[in-house]
């Protein structure tokens, strides 16, 4: 899968909803009901971060939920890419981008949302053909103001900013023309998951899904 094809698929996934939940799952039993709650609330694209021992099994379980589009986040190595694809991930997200990681995604046919934080990183990915990128860590790297500024000299690239974004500030990003969606963890708070309060998560998802985009 070429970078151009990957970016087309990434853009399609990013357009599904204004928010992509960024999920850290510690208990495998939470995977299916969490996915169902988020999809019911209007957030079908789900990023499961590979930060816990059950992450790959969670991707397998969540992939069975009707209407969900499940991806793997925190891809760092070619081994991560292969494992994510084998688990059923339909897209990948990385905090940065290396040649080996990019090549692995191309070889596996896994659409990648590669991470960038500086103008040089954004340009390097654009040079490779990636026109849809993750901006990370969003708030710490300059926030919406930075992305608004970068949109003038590099209008070809559109972003999914992730990192420190809340419901309160998400509209600052979503109001920009070069933003397709934002990534956020606020829609799946740990206390709600531990209590099994899936209705509360569906309510948060509906609130996020209703956010307007430019």
matplotlib code that plots the C-alpha trace (Angstrom):
import matplotlib.pyplot as plt

x = [0.0, 1.5, 1.7, -0.8, -3.2, -2.6, -3.4, -6.6, -7.7, -6.6, -8.6, -11.6, -11.3, -10.7, -13.9, -16.1, -16.4, -14.8, -13.2, -11.2, -11.1, -7.6, -8.0, -5.8, -7.3, -6.1, -9.0, -9.8, -13.4, -13.9, -13.0, -16.3, -18.7, -16.4, -16.4, -20.2, -20.7, -18.5, -20.0, -23.5, -22.5, -21.4, -17.6, -16.9, -13.1, -11.3, -7.6, -6.4, -2.9, -0.4, 0.6, -0.9, -0.5, -4.1, -4.1, -3.8, -6.5, -8.6, -8.3, -9.4, -12.5, -13.4, -13.1, -16.1, -18.3, -20.6, -19.9, -16.5, -13.3, -10.5, -6.9, -3.7, -1.9, 1.6, 3.1, 6.9, 8.4, 7.8, 6.9, 4.2, 2.8, 2.7, 1.1, -1.5, -2.5, -2.7, -5.0, -7.4, -6.4, -7.6, -5.3, -2.3, -1.2, 2.4, 3.7, 6.4, 7.7, 10.8, 11.7, 11.4, 8.0, 6.7, 8.1, 6.5, 3.1, 3.5, 4.5, 1.6, -1.0, -1.8, -3.0, -0.7, -1.4, 2.3, 3.2, 4.9, 5.6, 7.8, 7.7, 10.7, 9.0, 5.8, 7.7, 9.6, 6.4, 4.8, 7.9, 7.2, 3.6, 1.8, -0.8, -2.6, -0.6, -1.0, 0.2, 1.6, 1.9, -0.6, -1.0, 2.7, 3.9, 2.1, -1.6, -4.2, -2.3, 0.7, -1.5, -3.2, 0.2, 1.6, -1.5, -0.3, 3.1, 2.0, -1.6, -1.3, -1.2, -4.2, -4.0, -5.4, -4.0, -3.7, -2.2, -3.8, -7.0, -10.2, -13.8, -13.3, -10.5, -11.4, -13.4, -10.2, -8.7, -11.8, -12.5, -9.3, -9.4, -6.4, -7.9, -9.8, -10.5, -8.9, -7.8, -8.9, -9.1, -11.7, -14.6, -13.5, -12.6, -11.1, -13.6, -16.5, -14.8, -14.0, -17.6, -18.9, -20.9, -21.1, -24.2, -22.0, -19.4, -22.1, -23.3, -19.7, -19.4, -22.6, -21.3, -18.0, -19.7, -21.8, -18.8, -18.8, -15.9, -14.7]
y = [0.0, 3.3, 6.3, 8.1, 5.2, 5.0, 8.7, 8.4, 5.6, 7.5, 10.6, 8.3, 7.0, 10.5, 11.8, 9.2, 11.4, 14.6, 12.6, 9.3, 7.8, 7.0, 4.0, 2.4, -0.9, -2.7, -5.2, -7.3, -7.7, -4.0, -4.2, -5.3, -3.2, -0.2, -0.4, -0.9, 2.1, 4.4, 3.2, 3.7, 7.2, 8.0, 7.4, 4.4, 4.9, 3.5, 3.7, 1.0, 1.9, -0.9, 0.1, -2.8, -6.6, -7.1, -4.5, -6.9, -9.2, -6.0, -5.2, -8.7, -8.4, -4.9, -5.8, -8.0, -5.1, -4.1, -0.6, -0.2, 0.6, -0.5, 0.6, 0.2, 3.2, 3.6, 1.6, 1.8, -1.1, -3.4, -6.1, -3.9, -3.4, -7.2, -8.0, -5.2, -6.3, -10.0, -8.9, -7.3, -3.6, -1.8, 1.2, 2.2, 5.3, 6.2, 9.0, 9.6, 8.0, 6.0, 4.5, 1.0, 1.6, 3.2, 0.4, -2.2, -0.5, -0.4, -4.1, -5.1, -3.0, -1.2, 2.4, 4.6, 7.9, 8.8, 11.3, 14.6, 17.6, 20.0, 21.6, 19.5, 16.3, 17.3, 18.1, 14.8, 12.8, 14.9, 14.2, 10.5, 11.0, 11.2, 14.0, 13.0, 13.0, 12.8, 15.9, 14.8, 15.8, 18.4, 20.7, 20.4, 21.0, 24.3, 23.4, 24.8, 28.0, 26.1, 24.1, 27.2, 28.7, 25.6, 25.5, 28.5, 27.3, 23.6, 23.5, 20.1, 18.3, 17.6, 16.5, 14.5, 16.2, 14.1, 14.7, 16.8, 17.6, 17.8, 18.5, 22.1, 22.8, 20.4, 23.1, 25.2, 22.4, 21.3, 24.9, 24.8, 23.9, 21.5, 19.4, 16.3, 15.1, 15.1, 12.2, 12.2, 9.9, 11.9, 9.9, 6.8, 7.8, 5.1, 5.4, 4.8, 1.8, 0.3, 0.7, -0.7, 2.5, 2.1, 4.4, 7.3, 6.6, 6.6, 10.0, 11.3, 9.9, 11.5, 14.9, 14.4, 13.2, 16.4, 18.7, 20.8, 20.7, 23.4]
z = [0.0, -1.1, 1.2, -1.0, -0.7, 3.1, 3.4, 1.4, 3.8, 6.8, 5.7, 5.2, 8.8, 10.2, 8.5, 10.3, 13.4, 14.8, 17.6, 17.6, 21.1, 22.2, 24.5, 27.1, 28.0, 31.1, 31.5, 28.5, 29.7, 29.0, 25.3, 23.7, 25.9, 25.6, 21.8, 21.7, 23.9, 21.8, 18.5, 19.9, 20.7, 17.2, 17.4, 15.2, 14.7, 17.8, 18.5, 21.0, 22.2, 22.5, 26.0, 28.0, 27.9, 26.7, 23.9, 21.0, 22.5, 23.0, 19.3, 18.4, 20.6, 19.6, 15.9, 16.3, 17.4, 14.5, 13.1, 14.7, 12.9, 15.1, 14.8, 16.8, 18.4, 19.7, 16.8, 17.3, 15.5, 12.5, 15.0, 16.4, 12.9, 12.1, 15.5, 15.1, 11.6, 12.7, 15.6, 13.2, 13.3, 10.2, 10.6, 12.6, 14.5, 15.6, 17.8, 15.3, 12.1, 11.1, 7.8, 9.2, 10.6, 7.4, 5.3, 7.6, 7.2, 3.4, 3.4, 5.6, 3.8, 7.1, 6.6, 8.8, 10.6, 11.1, 13.9, 13.5, 15.7, 13.7, 10.3, 9.2, 10.3, 8.6, 5.4, 5.5, 5.7, 3.0, 0.8, 1.2, 0.2, 3.6, 3.3, 6.5, 9.7, 13.4, 15.3, 18.6, 21.4, 20.3, 23.3, 24.3, 20.8, 20.2, 20.1, 17.7, 17.2, 15.8, 13.5, 12.3, 11.5, 9.8, 7.6, 5.6, 4.4, 4.3, 3.2, 1.6, 5.0, 7.2, 10.7, 13.6, 16.6, 19.8, 23.2, 26.0, 24.1, 26.1, 25.2, 26.1, 23.7, 20.9, 19.1, 18.8, 16.7, 14.8, 13.7, 11.6, 7.9, 8.1, 10.9, 10.0, 13.6, 17.0, 19.2, 22.8, 25.8, 27.7, 26.1, 28.0, 31.5, 33.7, 36.5, 34.1, 32.7, 36.1, 37.1, 33.9, 33.3, 29.6, 29.4, 30.7, 28.0, 25.3, 26.6, 26.4, 22.9, 21.7, 23.0, 21.2, 18.0, 17.9, 17.8, 14.6, 12.1, 9.8]

ax = plt.figure().add_subplot(projection="3d")
ax.plot(x, y, z, "-o")
ax.set_aspect("equal")
plt.show()
